[in-house]
Amino acid sequence: MQKRKVPLFDEIFPQRWQEVVFLNYGYVKTQNIAKVLNTTPEIIEKEAERLGLGYSHFKEKRVKKGYITTIRNNWYLLPEEDIAALVEFTPEKLQFILKNEDFLDIKLGGFKPETPRINYTPLNADEIKRTEEIVEKFKIFEKVDYSRDFEFFDEKPTYTGTSLEGLRIVHGYLTPCGDPFMEDGDEYMPDNLIIEYANAGITGVFVHGLLSALSPYPFDEEASKDYKTRRANLKRLVERCKRYGIKVFLYFNEPRALKKTVAYKFPKLTGRDWGDELSLCFSKKETEEYLYNAVYGLFSEIPDIGGVMTITMSEYHTHCASRQGNDCPYCKDSAPEEVAAKINNIFSKAIKDSGSKGVVIANLWGWSAFCEWTDEQVERGINLLDKDVIVLAVSEYDLEIEKGGEKSRIIDYSISNPGPSKVTETDLRLAQMGGKRVMAKIQINDSWECSAVPCLPVFELIKKHLDNLDKIGIRDYLLTWTLGGYPSPVMNMISSYTEKGDKFDLNEWYKEYFGQEGDKVKEASELLSEGFKEYPFSVEKIYFGPHSLGPSNRWSLSKQENQSTMVCYAFDDYETWIKPYSLKVYLSQMEKTCEKWKEGSEILKALKGKEAKALAVFSEVAYIHFLSDKLQTEFSYLKTDISKNRDEILKIIDEERKITERTLYLVNVPTIAFETSNHYFYNERNLKIKILELDLLEDELRVVASR
């Protein structure tokens, strides 16, 4: 990864090494912090105590299951080799994780900031006094238990079983995206979670798969050297899920491009140049044979795999025509719809020939104007698919919306705007007319609109989406992408909807699920749904807006030269995330959203039932993220003229401090700020640093006022 000189975050502590200790103590091994800072574990223990971290005790899960949080927290603080040392990765493994863990390298900005080595040096008297003043600020939070992170699904539920038909597939709430089958599936898909899914009516889970890691790979044997281990772990996962009526599906984005370091061995097979990779050209029979043999062998050994779900356009670098601009010397004139359909058909034939009853689900993501396909190409691609291939489309793709009088269109990931779009309806009807089974990808629980909570209690909007799909004969769903897999009341509602058909009554369901508090949950959901409909949705907003990290985003009065990154850092380039809206409309719409979410959250907070109380926390944290988004947008705009806007900026800082402090009382709930492809967006340390940062900003503004 390229390195770049960029301004680092402002210094918060008297010495920068203190931030390394503050962010990492208890989250990685003490000896690793000592190694990075060139000191001893004993000194780190002493300095951690001085920083008020005596309450924190190291948990192995924080490294094993939370390494993305550690990588993100230190990206602008430490050199790459020191980050690898903290999480005990080899340099090679860190690079693998950056590339394969759901585009982590892109989320971090696509480059590594140049960060100097940090060495421990003792504090002087003034620095010790300043440190004591910092610690004193957080004594009010001493009784909050921050040790519950990663405590998921520890209580074994009673298995009630279900005989419901249909496809309701989710991504596992804890399932990693990088190399999941190198560990026992019990680590991320424990029986307790499987039972929760089964009781909620879920019939399938999907897991990211890399074919070269699951089958012999003739082009790079090193990549597949552990395929037997991965197959064994996959087989155990399939068997455990099968006990509860749940099938495991593999998400494939194949055939992956070859690194140039090995591609030179196959000059007659490699085609499109991606920079550091070359595609395996699909015009070559060797590529087809590889795909067939790899899938055939996998399903022959594990016939109970539920099937394969594909994306055949974009995502990772795959076949030569997987993105526009194909310059392959062998197949530059190949029609992308022919190649995409052929890949799905090869998978389908290999699975059938193996004797497995697994299916292929062809996700039409990218079969659209998004990848410069014409309507005729989409229709032809669908018609070229074998009849046994199930056709899946993103329900809200290309849905036209209007907020505050300004129009835009959706690509994906919207709960606030129920589909289906006209494009999706047309595509699925074409598939139905061709005799194919169809299903819709929707997003339940949460989306990139607000991914830091496991469930957004907007039952009214989900019900509206189901009704819209039901009108065109669709009751099979991919319910989530990587996010949204929390076993929530929403899943129960969808299963009840599927089971009861036209007899389903949402009002009755509220009473069945929440008992005497059903009417109040309904009242709250109606308010939350009404507010969410005002959310100024756009692709730019959901990827680059401040709502992902919420109150943990770092603020600065200085101009931040970096650009905001995908579901990660939000800097001060508010012009990026408000697109296509004007600043006035964006802030007005966020204000409308916040107003209703605050009302709905207050109703839920008054309830006593276990499920309702959980929803109250989720709803309040979502409200905080929405409000923090609005505040950071205002702050980023107002700081362009600090002298003129000083008083307004101070009010915003005060409001941001209040919601950050409130979040410090809520973040002890283990599901808050967790999302499986990002791990914890923040923890209590990030929030405390934010409060210290806001204090420093106030001090700076006082200096401005005195000039």
N, C-alpha and C positions, 0 to 999 in steps of 0.2 A: 504494500500500500504506500502511495506517495506521501511524503511529509511536507508540511506547509507551515510557514511562520505566520501565526495569527495571534491577536491579543488573547491572553488567558483571562479567566475569571478574576475579579478583584480579590486581593488578599483579605481574608476575614480575621484570621488569627495573628497574633504577634509574629509568629514564624510560620512559613509555609509547610514545614514538616508536620506541624500540629494538625493541619487539615488532613494530611495523609492518615495520621493516627485517628482523628475524629471520625473520618468516613469509613475506616476499615477495621478498627479494633472490634473484635467479637464477630466480625464477618469473614475474616480470613485468619489463618494461624498467626499468632503473635511473632513467632520466629521469622515468618515471611515478611512481616512489616519491618522487623529489625534488620533483616538482610537488605531490604530495599533502601532503608535509611542509613545503612552502614553503622549500626549500633548493636546493642545487646537486647535480648528479650526482657531482661530485668529492667532496663531503662524504659522500654516501651510500656511495661506494666505500670511503672511509677508515673510516667507522663500521662497515661490513659486515666489513672486515678485522679491526677491533677485536673484533667479535663472533664471530670465528673462522670466517667464511663465505668465506674466500679460495678454498676448494675449489670453490665453486659458480659455474657459468657459465650465463648465460642461454641457454635453448633455446626457440625459437619455438613448439615443440609444447606447451610448458607453458602458454602463453596460449591457443593455438588449440584444444588438446584438453583442457586442465585448468582452464578458467575457473570451473567449479563449485567446485572445491577452493579457489580464490582467493576466490570470493564467500563461501563458508562460513567460511573462516578469518578473514575480516575483518568478518563480519556484526555481531559484538558489539564491534568495534574502531573502525570508520570510518563516516562518513556515507555514505549511498547514492551521492551524486555522486562521492565519492572512490573508492569501489569500482568504479564505472563507469569512472573515469579509469584505474585500475590495469590493467583488462583491455581498455581502449580501446573501450568500448561507448558508444553514445549513450544518453541516459536512456531513449529509446523502446525500443532494443534490449534493454536490461537488463530492462525491464518485460515484454517479449515472452518473454525467456528464463525469467524468474521464473514466468510463467504456463504456458508451453508445454513447458518442459523437464521433463516427468514430475513435475508438481506441486512444483517446487522451492520456490515460495513457501510451500506448506504444510509442506514438510520443514523450512524455516527458522523455522517457528512461526506463519506467517500475519500477522506484523507486523515492522516494522523497529525495533529498539531505538534509542532516541535516543542518539546518540553525538556528542560534541563534536568539533570540528576539532582535529587534533593537529599542532602545529608543532615543528620541530626547534629545540632549544636545546642549546648545548654542555654536555658533562658536566663536573662539578667533580672535584676530586681523589678524593674519597671514592667517587663514582659510577664513576670509571675503575677504581679498585681493585676495587670490587664486580664490575664487568664482567669484569675479568681473572680473578677467582675463578670466575665462571660458566663462562668459556671453558675453564679448566683442567679442569673436571669432564668435559669431553667429548673430551679428547685421546686417550682410549683407543679412540675410534671413528675416528681419523684415517685408518686404512687401509681403512675400509669405503667402497666405491664407490657413492655415491648418485646417480650420473649416468645410470643405466640406465632411468629412468622413461620410459614410452611407447616403449620398444624392443620392439615386438611383431612377430613373424612376419617377421623380417628374412631368415631363411634360406629359400630356395625349396625346397619338398619335391618329390619325384618324384611326378607324377600317376599313380596306379595305376588310376583309373577304377572305376566300379561300375555294374552294370546292375540294381541292386535296385529293386523296385517299392515303391509305398506312399508315404505322407506322413510325413516326419520333419522337421518345421519348427522352426527356432530363430531367435532374435533375434541379429543379429550381435554378436559380443563387443565390438566397438568402435563400433557404430552409435549415433549420437546420437538423441535423442527429440524435439528441438525443431523444427528445420527442416533435415532431413538433405539434401534435394535442392537446397539452395542451394550445395552444394559437390560437387566431383567425388567419386563413390562410392569411388574408389581411395584416398581419404584414410581411410575407415573400413572399407572392404571390399576390401583389396588382393588381388591374384591369389593370393598365397601363402596367405592365409586361406581363400579360396574353395577352393583345392586341398585344404587341410587338411580342410575340411568334406566335400568330395567323397570323399576317401579314407576318411573316417569314416562314410560312408554317409548323410550328410545330403542331403535332396532339395529343401529349400526354406528360404529365409530370409525373415523378415518385417520390414518397416520402417514406422515411424509415418508416416502420410500425412495431410495436411490438404487436403481437397478444394478449398477456396477458394484454396489456393496452387498447385494442380496444374491447375486448369481456370478458364476465365473465370467470374468471380463477379459476377453482376448486381446484387447488393445492396451491394457495396463494392469498386469496381474497384481501389482502392489495395491491397487484400489480394492480388489476383491479378496485379498488374502484372508480376511476374517469372515467371509460370507457364511461359512458353516455356523459360526457363533451367532451371527445375526439371524440366520434361519431358525436356529434352535430357540432363540428368544421370541421370535415372531410366532413360532408354532405354539409355545407355551401361552402366549397372549391370546391367540386364536382359540385355544382349548378352554381357557378360563372364561373368556367372553361367551363362548358357545353354551356353557352351563346355564347361563341366564338369558339365552335367547337373543344374544347380540352378536352381530357379525363384524369382522374387522375388514376394512377396505384400505387399500394402499393408494395413496396419491402419487401418481407418476407424472413427471415432466421430462419426457425422454424423446430421442436418445441424447444424453448430455454431450456437449462439445468436449473435445479432448484438449488438454493443456498442450501448448506448443512444445513443451519439453519432452513429450512422448509422441506427439502427432507426426513428427518428422519421420517416424518409422513407417508411416502409412501414407505416403504421398499420393497414392492413387485412390485413396478412400476419403481423404479429408477435403472439404470444400470451403465454405464461407469463412472468412477471416473476421474474428471478433476482437482482435487485438492481442490478447494473451492466450486465446483459444481458437481452435478450428472445429467446425462442424464435421460430424461423420455424415458424409453426403448420402442422402436417401435414394439417390439414383443408382447406388451400388448395391448389388445383391448381398454382399457381405454384411452391410448394415441391417438389412431386413432379416437376414438369417440370425444375426446376433440377437435382435429384439425377440424374435420368435423363440429361439432356443432358451434365452434367459427366462422368459415368462413361462414357457412350457416346463422347464425344469423346476422352477419355483412352485408352480401350482401342482405339479406331479407329486412333489414331496409334501406340500401342505395344501391338500385339496379343499379344506374347509375355509380357506380365506374367502371372504364375502365377494371380493372382486377388486377391480381397479377403477379408480377415478382419474381421468386424465385432464391435463391442460396441454394443448398442442400448439398454442400460439403464445409467444412472448414468455413471461416469467423468466426462467433461466435461459442461457444460450443453448439451443438444441439444434433442430434440423435447419438446413440452410434457409428455408422459407419461413422460419418461425417469427420473423419480423420483416417489415418492409425493407426494400433496398437490397435484395438478394444479389450478390455479385459472384456467386459460385461459378467457376469455369465449366462445371459439369451440368448444373441444373438451374441456372439462372432464369430459364424460361418456364420452369415447372410452376404449375398453378398451386398456390398454397393450400387451397381447399382439397386438392387431390392428395397431397402429402399428409395433411392433418387427418383426413378420413382413413387413409391407408394405415397409419400408425394405429388408430383405434381398431381397425379390422384385423390387423396382425395380432394384437393383444387378444381380441375376441377368439380368433381361430386357435391360438396357442392354448388358451384356457379351456376351450371345448375339447381340443385334442388331448389334453392332459387328463380328461375324465372329471374335472372339477365342475361344480355347478355355479362357480363364480361368474359374475357379470362384469361388463365394461360399461362405465358411465362416462360418456363423452361430454365434458364441460365445454360449452360453447364460448367461454370467456376468451375474448380476442377474435372470435369469428364475427367480426363486425367492422364498422367504419373506424373503430378505435385502432385496428391494424390495417386500415385501408382496404377492407373487403367491400365489394359491392353487394347489393341485395341478391343479385343473381349468383354470386359466389357462395353466399351463405346457404341459399336454397340448394345449390348443387352439392355443397359439402354435406348437408344433411341427407340428401338423397343417396349419396355415395356410401353412407354408413350402412353396415350390415343391419338387418332387421332386429337382431338380438341386442344390438347396442342401445343402451338407454340414453336418451338425450336430456341433458341438463342445461338450463339457462339461468343467468342472473335475473331475477324477477324485475328489479327496478332499473335495469340497464337502459340508458337513453330516455329515462322518464323526464319529461319537461316539468319544471317547477317554477313557482313565482313566489318571492318573498319581498315584502315591502315595495311591491311594484316593479321589482327587477327580476328578470327571467334567467334561468340557467338550466343545465341538464345534469343528470346523475349518471355515473358509470357503475358504482357499486357501493355497498356498505351503508345503506340508509335504513334505519328503523323509522325515522321521523317522516318519511315519505313512502307510504305503502305502494307497492307495485300491483300488478305487472305493468310494464310499459307496452306501448303498441308494438314495438320491435320484438320484445320477448313473446308477446302473445302470438304474433305472426310466425315466429320461428318454431314455437312449440306446436302450433296448429299444423304447420308443415310436417313436422315429425309425426304427429298423430295421424295425419292423412296417409303417411307412408307406412302405417302399421307399427310404429315404434312406441315404446313406453317412454313417458316424459316425466320430468320432475323439475322443480324450481329451487334455485338457491335463494334463500332469504336470510336475514340476519336477525337472530333473536337475542334476548338477554342484554347484550351490549354490542357496540360496533365501534369503529374508529371515531364515531361522533362523541363517544365517551367510554374509553376502554379501561379506565382505572377502577371501575366497579364491576362486579360479576353479573349484576342484573339491573336493568332500568325498568321499573314497574309501570310500563305503559301498555297494559293489557288491551286497552281499547284499540291502539294502533296495530298491534299484532293481530287481533281479531279482524280488523278491517282488511289487513293484507290477506289473511286466510280466506275471507269471504270473496275477495276479488279473484283469487286463484281458483276457488271452488267453482266460480261461474264459468271458467274455461276447462273444467274437468280435471284439475290438478290437486291431488292430495298426497303426493310423494314429495319429500322435501330434503334438501341439504340445508340444515338449520343454522349452520355456522361456518365460518372459515376458522382460522386458528383461534380466534377469540369468540366467546359466547358459549363455551361448553360447560358452564356451571349448571349443576342439576337443580333447577329453579322451579318455582311455581309456573313459569311460562311454559316449560316443557310439559308439565302436567296438563295445562290448559289445552295445548295443541293436541295432545294424545286424546283428551276427552272430546275435543272437537272432531277428531278423526273417527273416534268410536261412535259418537252419537249422530253424526251427520246433520241432517236438517233439524233434528230435535235438540241440538246443542243450544243452550241458553246461557249467555255469559253472566247474567244476573244470578241464575241458579248456581253456576260454577263458583262464583264468589262466596256464596253461602256454604256450599259443600266444602270448599277448601279452607276458608278462613272462619267459618262458623259465625258466631254472633257479630264478629267484627267485619264481616263481608261487605256490608253496606258502606262502612267507612273506607275500606280499601278501595272499593269502587269509586267513591267520591274523590279520593286522592288520585287514583289512576286517571280519572277523567281530567283533572286539573293538570297533571303531569303530561298527559297526551296532548292536551290543548296547547300547553306551553311548548312542547317539543315540535309541534307543527310549525311554530314560528322560527325554529332554529335555522340560521342562514347557511344551509348546506351548500357545500361545493367540494370538489376533490381537493382544491388547494387548502381549504379550511381543515378538513378532516385529517390531512396528512401533515400540514405545517403549522397549524394553529397551536396556541398555548395550552389547550385543554388536556393534552395527553399527560404532561407532567404537572399541570395545574399549579397549585400553590408552591411547588418545589422549584419552579423555573427560576433561574438566576436573573436578577435585574441589575442594571447599571445605568448611571446617569451619562456615562460616556457612550459615544456611538459604537455599537457592536458591529464589527466589519463582517462577521460570518452570516451566512444565510441559514434560515431555519431548516431543519432536517426532518425526514419522514418519521412521524409519530415518536419524536425524540426531542431534541433541543429546539426551543423556540427562542429566537433572539429578538431584535427590535425591528425586523423588516415586516411590519404589520401590513404593508402594501401587498405582500405575498399571500397572506392567509385570508385577507378580506375579499379577494377576487371571487366572483365578478362584481361584488357589491361595492357601493360607495361607502366611505367610512361612516357617514351618517346613518345609512340604512343598516349596515352591519351592527353598529352599536345599538340601534333601536330594536333590531330583531333579537339580539342577545338580551336586552333589557326585558323584552316581552317573555322570552324563555325563562329567564331567572325569576321573574315575578310569579309565574304560575308554579314553577318548581318549588319556590319557597313556601307557597300556600299548601301545595300537596304534601310536601315534606313535614310541615307542622302537623297536619292531620295524622300522618303515619306515626309521628313521634309520640302521640298521645295513646297509641294502642299498646296492648299488653301481650298479645299472643306471640309465640316464638317466631313464626314466619313473618308476621307483620312487623315485629321489631327489627328483624334482619333487613326487611325492605326499607324501613325507616332510615337505617344507617346508609344503605346503598343510595337512597334518594338524596339524603343530605350531602353526601360526598359528591354526587353528581352535580348538585346545585353549587357546591363550592367550586368545582372545576369550571362550570359555566361562568360563574361570577368572576373567577380569577382570569379567565379568558378575556372577558370584557374589560377588566381592570388593566391587564397587561397591554391590551390594544390601546386603551386610552393613555396609559403611561408612555408607551412607545411614540405615540403621536405628540403628546404634550411636551416631552423632553426635547423636542426639536427647538423649542424656545423656552429654556428653563427660567430665565429672568421674568418673562411675561407670565408663565403658567405655574410659578412656584407654589402658590397657595393651593391650586387644584391638585398638583402633584402630591403635596403633603396629605391631602384628604384621601387620595387614592392609596398612598403608602399605608396610612392608618387603617383603611378598610382591608387591604391585603394582609396586614399583620393580624387583624382580628380573625380572618378566616383561616390563616395559617396556624394560628394558635388553636383554633377549634379543631383543625385536622389532626393536631397532635394528640387530641383526646379520642379520635376515631381510628387512627391508623394502627391501633393495637388489635383491631379485628383482622385476622390473617388474610382475608380475601381482598381487603382494601389495597388498591394500587398494584395488585398482581394481575398479570396477563402472561400466558404461557410462553409467547414468543419474545417477550420483553422482560420476563421475571418481574421483580418489583420496580415499578417506575420510580418509586422513592420510598424511603423509610424515615424514621423520626430524626435521623441525623441530617438528612437533606432539608427537612422542614426547619430544624433549629438553625442551620446555616442561613436559610432564607430570612429568618427573623433577625439574625445578626446583620445580615446584608441590608435589610430595611432600616435598621438603626443607623448604619453608616451612611445610608442615603439621606436620612434626615439630618445628620451632622453636616453633610456636604451642602444641603440646602440652606442650613443656617449660615454657613459661610457665604453663600451667594447673597443672602438677605443683608448681611453686614457690610457688603461692599458698597 
